[in-house]
């Protein structure tokens, strides 16, 4: 049985398209140079913001309502871009039939940014309720919105302004056929708004369709997820909600422990996780995708090291003000799984010294150190501690305690792993509040056998196992 590629595996789920696959800091989206939305350090101190864009009558509201319903146990607020239309002037009111409500300049984006800034900083806001008969936003009382865990920002042009896009942790584009959107619009405007069908069609051909082609459709390239058929695509929405719940679990831990850092997830990263967690993945593919993910973790870990400012002269004779890498650095791998992360560290840091710690497990809770080989001057270095799985935290505690005995300052240790169980995070962060833990995903927890779930199995066995590339990992017996 062949292993599916990450893209094939993800897109097989009810036709939901995971567009713009990228790795933070290593790859840019082919569609442009859009930078990662929210930084990994800031996103966990603030609400999780979801942007939902798409053409008029594409089903955005249905998608938002279904997400809100499934996240019923979370504090969720919905912010509509329609609330931020400009008030029409007296002159514009006299020729309202010629006013383009689908143009970016029809919205008060500055007010939207102010509202979102307050919500992201846990402040209550008053959101106007736009009167689509009088074309004013001060006719009805404003809607009071309190801070929440999740903010859904919905509108046809919420991806148009880069400042608004930068607020989002997840961007969803609802992609619905133009004929379906037009049919829905005719039904809505004639039945609900008592408009003549001729006026609806005239507005569509004059403003709605050109604006979709010029302003809305081009923003599709910024989406992390593209949902065909809108609210009818239940499987896609279930997948999105599952991902949001995963991120909210990480969010809560990072609020408790400011020294815990989780790499901002993309569906490129989720695709890698899907493959290396699959029990049917071949050893060759397991190693390949593990190495990619490990490289990401190492790069992010290096970003937490201190630096000094440095100026250089470029080949054009210009002065460039940059930074100089930390020189006093070493890696320490916890044998044997931690050794899988050494190549990525060597690839990033030429000539780096790497020490080793072997901890023999005796039972579920007992730990015994039986081997260590560390640089003689390790107390003068920053240390990247390597172990792909943080489970109970017992091995990590033993390794960190040894480093402290060798004179390494606690604040000089950065613990890198691929996945972390909440139990292990609690143990390590409470015991060593000044070290940093950097991981790519927080797990559900530990089972009765103290194994990480959903987990990756025995990482060292899968990574260093048979040399036969076609050998598959045997699924656990039921």
C-alpha positions as CSV (number, residue, x, y, z in Angstrom):
1,X,0.0,0.0,0.0
2,X,1.7,3.2,-1.1
3,X,1.8,6.3,1.1
4,X,-0.2,9.3,-0.1
5,X,1.4,12.6,-0.4
6,X,0.5,15.3,2.1
7,X,-1.5,17.3,-0.5
8,X,-3.4,14.2,-1.7
9,X,-4.1,13.1,1.8
10,X,-5.5,16.5,2.9
11,X,-7.5,17.2,-0.3
12,X,-9.2,13.8,-0.3
13,X,-11.3,15.0,2.6
14,X,-14.5,16.2,1.0
15,X,-12.8,18.3,-1.7
16,X,-11.6,20.9,0.9
17,X,-8.6,22.6,-0.6
18,X,-5.6,23.5,1.5
19,X,-4.1,26.3,-0.5
20,X,-0.9,28.2,0.1
21,X,1.0,25.4,1.7
22,X,4.1,27.0,3.3
23,X,6.6,26.6,6.0
24,X,7.2,29.6,8.2
25,X,10.5,31.2,7.4
26,X,11.6,28.5,4.8
27,X,9.0,28.6,2.0
28,X,6.9,31.4,0.7
29,X,3.6,30.8,-1.1
30,X,3.9,30.7,-4.8
31,X,1.1,33.2,-5.2
32,X,3.0,36.0,-3.6
33,X,5.2,37.0,-0.7
34,X,2.6,37.1,2.0
35,X,4.2,36.8,5.4
36,X,3.0,34.5,8.2
37,X,-0.1,36.0,9.8
38,X,0.4,36.1,13.5
39,X,3.7,35.5,15.3
40,X,4.0,32.3,17.3
41,X,4.8,34.2,20.5
42,X,1.9,36.7,20.3
43,X,-0.9,34.4,19.0
44,X,-1.3,32.5,22.3
45,X,-1.8,35.7,24.4
46,X,-4.7,36.8,22.2
47,X,-7.9,35.4,20.7
48,X,-7.9,33.0,17.8
49,X,-9.0,35.0,14.8
50,X,-10.7,33.3,11.8
51,X,-11.2,35.3,8.6
52,X,-14.0,34.1,6.3
53,X,-14.2,35.6,2.8
54,X,-15.9,34.9,-0.5
55,X,-18.4,36.4,-3.0
56,X,-21.8,37.7,-2.0
57,X,-24.3,34.9,-1.4
58,X,-21.5,32.3,-1.4
59,X,-22.5,30.8,1.9
60,X,-20.1,32.6,4.2
61,X,-22.8,33.2,6.9
62,X,-23.8,29.5,6.8
63,X,-20.2,28.4,7.3
64,X,-19.7,30.9,10.2
65,X,-22.9,29.7,11.9
66,X,-21.9,26.1,11.7
67,X,-18.5,26.8,13.1
68,X,-20.1,28.8,16.0
69,X,-22.6,26.0,16.7
70,X,-19.8,23.3,16.9
71,X,-17.7,25.6,19.1
72,X,-20.6,26.0,21.6
73,X,-18.3,25.3,24.5
74,X,-16.0,28.2,23.6
75,X,-16.6,31.9,23.8
76,X,-17.0,32.9,20.1
77,X,-18.0,36.2,18.6
78,X,-18.9,37.0,15.0
79,X,-17.9,40.3,13.5
80,X,-19.4,41.2,10.1
81,X,-17.6,43.5,7.7
82,X,-21.1,44.7,6.6
83,X,-21.3,46.6,9.9
84,X,-18.5,48.9,8.8
85,X,-20.0,50.4,5.6
86,X,-19.5,54.2,5.4
87,X,-22.5,56.4,5.9
88,X,-23.7,57.7,2.6
89,X,-23.6,61.4,2.0
90,X,-26.8,63.4,0.9
91,X,-25.4,63.5,-2.6
92,X,-24.7,59.7,-2.6
93,X,-28.2,59.0,-1.3
94,X,-29.7,60.8,-4.3
95,X,-28.0,58.3,-6.6
96,X,-27.7,55.3,-4.4
97,X,-28.4,53.0,-7.4
98,X,-25.0,54.0,-8.7
99,X,-23.1,53.4,-5.4
100,X,-20.8,50.4,-5.4
101,X,-21.2,48.5,-2.1
102,X,-18.8,45.8,-3.3
103,X,-15.8,48.2,-3.6
104,X,-13.1,48.2,-0.9
105,X,-13.6,52.0,-0.4
106,X,-17.3,51.4,0.6
107,X,-16.0,50.0,4.0
108,X,-14.6,52.0,6.9
109,X,-11.5,49.7,7.3
110,X,-9.9,52.0,9.9
111,X,-12.9,51.6,12.3
112,X,-12.8,47.8,11.7
113,X,-9.1,47.8,12.6
114,X,-9.8,49.8,15.8
115,X,-12.5,47.3,16.8
116,X,-10.4,44.3,16.1
117,X,-7.5,45.8,18.0
118,X,-9.6,46.2,21.1
119,X,-11.1,42.7,20.9
120,X,-7.6,41.2,20.5
121,X,-6.6,43.0,23.7
122,X,-9.6,41.7,25.7
123,X,-11.6,44.9,25.6
124,X,-15.3,45.1,25.0
125,X,-16.4,47.0,21.9
126,X,-19.6,48.6,20.4
127,X,-20.1,47.5,16.8
128,X,-22.5,49.5,14.7
129,X,-25.5,48.0,13.1
130,X,-25.8,49.2,9.5
131,X,-29.2,50.3,8.2
132,X,-29.4,49.1,4.6
133,X,-32.6,51.1,4.0
134,X,-31.3,54.5,5.2
135,X,-27.6,53.6,4.5
136,X,-26.5,54.9,7.9
137,X,-24.7,53.1,10.8
138,X,-26.1,55.3,13.6
139,X,-29.9,54.6,13.2
140,X,-29.9,51.4,15.4
141,X,-28.2,51.0,18.8
142,X,-24.7,49.5,18.5
143,X,-24.1,45.9,19.4
144,X,-22.0,45.3,22.5
145,X,-19.4,42.6,21.9
146,X,-17.4,41.2,24.8
147,X,-13.9,39.6,24.5
148,X,-13.9,36.0,23.4
149,X,-11.6,33.0,22.8
150,X,-12.5,32.9,19.1
151,X,-13.3,35.9,16.8
152,X,-14.8,35.1,13.4
153,X,-14.4,38.1,11.0
154,X,-16.7,37.6,8.0
155,X,-17.1,39.6,4.8
156,X,-16.6,39.8,1.1
157,X,-13.4,41.8,1.3
158,X,-11.8,40.9,4.7
159,X,-8.7,39.6,2.9
160,X,-8.3,42.7,0.7
161,X,-6.4,44.9,3.3
162,X,-3.1,43.4,4.4
163,X,-3.5,45.0,7.8
164,X,-6.7,43.0,8.4
165,X,-5.2,39.8,7.0
166,X,-2.3,40.1,9.5
167,X,-4.8,39.8,12.4
168,X,-5.9,36.4,11.3
169,X,-4.7,33.0,12.6
170,X,-6.8,31.2,9.9
171,X,-8.1,32.4,6.6
172,X,-11.0,30.6,4.9
173,X,-12.4,31.3,1.4
174,X,-15.9,30.1,0.6
175,X,-15.9,29.1,-3.1
176,X,-19.3,28.8,-4.7
177,X,-20.3,28.7,-8.4
178,X,-21.2,32.1,-9.8
179,X,-24.6,30.9,-11.1
180,X,-25.5,29.6,-7.6
181,X,-24.4,32.9,-6.0
182,X,-26.6,34.9,-8.5
183,X,-29.6,32.6,-7.9
184,X,-29.3,33.0,-4.1
185,X,-28.9,36.8,-4.5
186,X,-32.0,37.1,-6.6
187,X,-34.0,35.0,-4.2
188,X,-32.7,37.0,-1.2
189,X,-33.2,40.5,-2.6
190,X,-36.6,39.9,-4.2
191,X,-38.1,37.9,-1.3
192,X,-36.4,39.5,1.7
193,X,-35.7,43.0,0.5
194,X,-38.8,43.4,-1.8
195,X,-36.6,44.5,-4.7
196,X,-37.5,44.2,-8.4
197,X,-35.6,41.4,-10.2
198,X,-34.6,43.8,-13.0
199,X,-32.9,46.1,-10.4
200,X,-31.1,43.1,-8.8
201,X,-29.7,41.9,-12.2
202,X,-28.7,45.4,-13.1
203,X,-26.8,45.9,-9.9
204,X,-25.2,42.4,-10.3
205,X,-23.9,43.1,-13.8
206,X,-22.9,46.7,-13.1
207,X,-21.2,46.3,-9.7
208,X,-21.3,42.9,-8.0
209,X,-19.7,40.7,-10.8
210,X,-16.9,43.2,-11.7
211,X,-16.1,43.8,-8.1
212,X,-15.9,40.0,-7.5
213,X,-13.5,39.6,-10.4
214,X,-11.4,42.7,-9.5
215,X,-11.3,42.6,-5.7
216,X,-12.7,39.5,-4.2
217,X,-11.4,36.6,-6.4
218,X,-7.8,37.8,-6.3
219,X,-7.8,37.5,-2.5
220,X,-8.5,33.8,-2.8
221,X,-4.7,33.2,-3.0
222,X,-4.3,34.3,0.6
223,X,-6.6,31.6,2.0
224,X,-5.3,28.8,4.1
225,X,-8.4,26.8,3.3
226,X,-10.8,26.9,0.3
227,X,-14.2,25.4,0.9
228,X,-16.3,24.4,-2.1
229,X,-20.1,24.6,-1.8
230,X,-20.0,26.6,1.4
231,X,-22.3,25.5,4.2
232,X,-23.2,22.3,2.3
233,X,-19.7,21.0,2.8
234,X,-20.1,19.5,6.3
235,X,-17.0,17.3,6.3
236,X,-14.8,20.3,5.5
237,X,-16.3,22.4,8.3
238,X,-15.9,19.5,10.7
239,X,-12.2,19.3,9.8
240,X,-11.8,23.0,10.3
241,X,-13.5,22.9,13.8
242,X,-11.2,20.0,14.8
243,X,-8.1,22.1,13.8
244,X,-9.5,25.1,15.8
245,X,-10.0,22.9,18.9
246,X,-6.4,21.7,18.6
247,X,-5.2,25.3,18.4
248,X,-7.3,26.4,21.4
249,X,-5.9,23.6,23.5
250,X,-2.4,24.9,22.7
251,X,-3.6,28.4,23.3
252,X,-4.7,27.6,26.9
253,X,-1.3,26.0,27.8
254,X,0.6,28.9,26.4
255,X,-1.5,31.3,28.5
256,X,-0.4,29.3,31.6
257,X,3.2,29.0,30.7
258,X,4.8,31.9,28.9
259,X,8.0,29.8,28.4
260,X,6.1,27.4,26.1
261,X,6.2,28.2,22.4
262,X,4.2,26.3,19.7
263,X,5.1,26.9,16.1
264,X,2.2,28.6,14.2
265,X,0.4,25.7,12.5
266,X,-0.1,25.7,8.7
267,X,-1.8,23.0,6.7
268,X,1.7,22.2,5.3
269,X,2.7,21.3,8.9
270,X,-0.5,19.5,9.5
271,X,0.1,17.5,6.3
272,X,3.6,16.4,7.6
273,X,2.1,15.5,11.0
274,X,-0.6,13.4,9.2
275,X,2.0,11.4,7.3
276,X,4.4,10.7,10.2
277,X,1.6,9.8,12.5
278,X,0.1,7.3,10.0
279,X,1.0,3.7,11.0
280,X,1.0,2.7,7.3
281,X,3.7,5.3,6.3
282,X,6.9,3.6,5.0
283,X,10.2,4.2,6.9
284,X,11.6,6.2,4.0
285,X,8.6,8.6,4.0
286,X,8.6,8.7,7.8
287,X,12.2,9.8,7.9
288,X,11.8,12.3,5.0
289,X,8.8,14.1,6.6
290,X,10.2,13.9,10.1
291,X,13.4,15.6,8.9
292,X,11.4,18.4,7.3
293,X,9.4,19.0,10.5
294,X,12.6,18.7,12.7
295,X,14.3,21.3,10.5
296,X,11.4,23.7,11.1
297,X,11.6,23.2,14.9
298,X,15.3,23.7,14.9
299,X,15.0,26.9,12.8
300,X,12.4,28.3,15.2
301,X,14.5,27.3,18.2
302,X,17.5,29.2,16.8
303,X,15.3,32.2,16.6
304,X,15.1,32.3,20.4
305,X,18.8,32.7,20.8
306,X,20.4,36.1,21.7
307,X,22.0,38.1,18.9
308,X,24.2,41.1,18.5
309,X,23.7,43.9,15.9
310,X,26.1,43.9,13.1
311,X,26.7,46.0,10.0
312,X,28.2,44.7,6.8
313,X,29.1,46.2,3.4
314,X,27.2,44.6,0.5
315,X,28.7,43.9,-2.9
316,X,27.0,47.1,-4.1
317,X,29.0,49.1,-1.5
318,X,25.9,49.7,0.6
319,X,25.7,49.3,4.4
320,X,23.3,46.6,5.7
321,X,22.4,46.6,9.3
322,X,21.7,43.1,10.4
323,X,22.5,40.7,13.3
324,X,25.3,38.3,14.2
325,X,24.4,34.7,15.2
326,X,25.0,33.5,18.8
327,X,28.5,31.9,18.8
328,X,28.5,30.1,22.1
329,X,26.0,27.3,21.3
330,X,25.8,23.5,21.5
331,X,23.2,20.8,21.1
332,X,22.5,17.9,23.5
333,X,20.4,14.9,22.3
334,X,18.6,12.6,24.6
335,X,19.5,9.2,23.2
336,X,18.2,7.6,21.1
337,X,15.3,9.5,19.6
338,X,17.0,12.8,20.1
339,X,19.7,11.8,17.8
340,X,17.2,12.0,14.9
341,X,17.3,15.8,15.4
342,X,21.1,16.2,15.2
343,X,21.4,16.3,11.4
344,X,19.0,19.2,11.2
345,X,20.9,21.1,13.8
346,X,24.2,20.5,12.0
347,X,22.7,21.6,8.7
348,X,21.7,24.9,10.4
349,X,24.8,25.5,12.5
350,X,28.0,24.6,10.8
351,X,30.5,22.8,13.1
352,X,28.2,22.8,16.1
353,X,29.2,20.7,19.1
354,X,26.7,18.1,20.1
355,X,26.6,16.2,23.4
356,X,24.6,13.2,24.4
357,X,22.6,12.0,27.4
358,X,21.3,8.4,27.7
359,X,18.6,7.9,30.3
360,X,17.6,4.3,31.1
361,X,13.9,3.9,31.9
362,X,13.0,1.7,34.9
363,X,9.2,1.4,35.1
364,X,6.8,4.2,34.2
365,X,8.2,6.8,36.7
366,X,11.7,5.7,37.6
367,X,14.5,7.3,35.6
368,X,18.2,6.5,35.8
369,X,21.0,8.3,34.0
370,X,23.6,5.8,32.7
371,X,25.6,7.8,30.2
372,X,26.5,11.4,29.4
373,X,29.1,13.0,27.1
374,X,29.0,16.8,27.0
375,X,31.3,19.6,25.9
376,X,33.7,20.6,28.6
377,X,32.7,24.2,28.4
378,X,29.0,23.6,28.3
379,X,28.4,25.9,31.2
380,X,29.4,28.8,29.0
381,X,27.1,27.9,26.1
382,X,23.5,28.1,25.2
383,X,22.1,24.6,24.9
384,X,19.5,23.2,22.5
385,X,18.2,20.1,24.2
386,X,16.8,17.6,21.6
387,X,14.1,15.0,22.0
388,X,11.2,14.6,19.5
389,X,8.6,13.5,22.1
390,X,7.8,15.1,25.4
391,X,5.6,12.6,27.2
392,X,5.6,12.3,31.0
393,X,8.5,14.7,31.2
394,X,10.5,12.5,33.5
395,X,13.4,12.0,31.0
396,X,13.4,15.7,30.3
397,X,13.6,16.6,34.0
398,X,16.6,14.2,34.4
399,X,18.4,15.7,31.4
400,X,17.7,19.3,32.4
401,X,18.8,18.6,36.0
402,X,22.1,17.2,34.7
403,X,22.7,20.3,32.6
404,X,22.1,22.5,35.6
405,X,24.6,20.5,37.7
406,X,27.1,21.1,34.9
407,X,26.7,24.8,35.4
408,X,24.4,25.6,32.5
409,X,22.0,28.5,33.5
410,X,18.4,27.5,33.3
411,X,17.6,30.4,31.0
412,X,20.2,29.2,28.5
413,X,18.4,25.9,27.8
414,X,15.9,25.6,24.9
415,X,14.1,22.3,24.8
416,X,13.1,21.3,21.2
417,X,10.6,18.6,20.4
418,X,8.1,17.7,17.7
419,X,5.1,16.9,20.0
420,X,4.4,17.5,23.6
421,X,1.8,16.0,26.0
422,X,0.2,18.5,28.4
423,X,1.3,16.3,31.3
424,X,4.9,16.7,30.3
425,X,4.6,20.4,29.7
426,X,3.2,20.8,33.2
427,X,6.0,18.8,34.8
428,X,8.9,20.6,32.9
429,X,7.5,24.1,33.0
430,X,6.6,24.0,36.7
431,X,10.0,22.5,37.6
432,X,12.0,24.8,35.3
433,X,10.1,28.0,34.7
434,X,13.1,29.8,33.0
435,X,13.8,27.3,30.2
436,X,12.0,27.5,26.9
437,X,10.1,24.7,25.4
438,X,9.5,24.8,21.6
439,X,7.2,22.3,19.9
440,X,5.2,21.9,16.7
441,X,2.1,20.5,18.3
442,X,0.4,19.8,21.7
443,X,-1.0,16.3,22.0
444,X,-4.3,15.2,23.6
445,X,-2.4,13.5,26.5
446,X,-1.2,10.2,27.8
447,X,-3.0,6.8,27.9
448,X,-3.0,4.3,30.7
449,X,0.4,3.0,29.5
450,X,1.9,6.5,29.7
451,X,2.1,6.6,25.9
452,X,1.5,9.9,24.1
453,X,-1.8,10.0,22.2
454,X,-2.6,10.3,19.3
455,X,1.2,10.2,19.1
456,X,3.6,8.8,16.5
457,X,4.5,5.5,18.1
458,X,8.1,4.7,19.1
459,X,9.8,7.5,17.3
460,X,13.3,6.1,17.5
461,X,12.2,2.6,16.3
462,X,10.4,4.1,13.3
463,X,13.3,6.6,12.5
464,X,16.3,4.2,12.9
465,X,14.5,0.9,12.2
466,X,15.0,-1.4,9.2
467,X,17.0,-0.3,6.2
468,X,14.3,-1.6,3.9
469,X,12.5,1.5,2.5
470,X,9.4,-0.5,1.6
471,X,9.0,-1.9,5.1
472,X,5.8,-0.4,6.6
473,X,5.2,0.3,10.3
474,X,2.9,-2.4,11.6
475,X,-0.3,-1.0,13.1
476,X,-0.8,-1.7,16.8
477,X,-2.9,-4.7,17.6
478,X,-6.5,-4.0,18.7
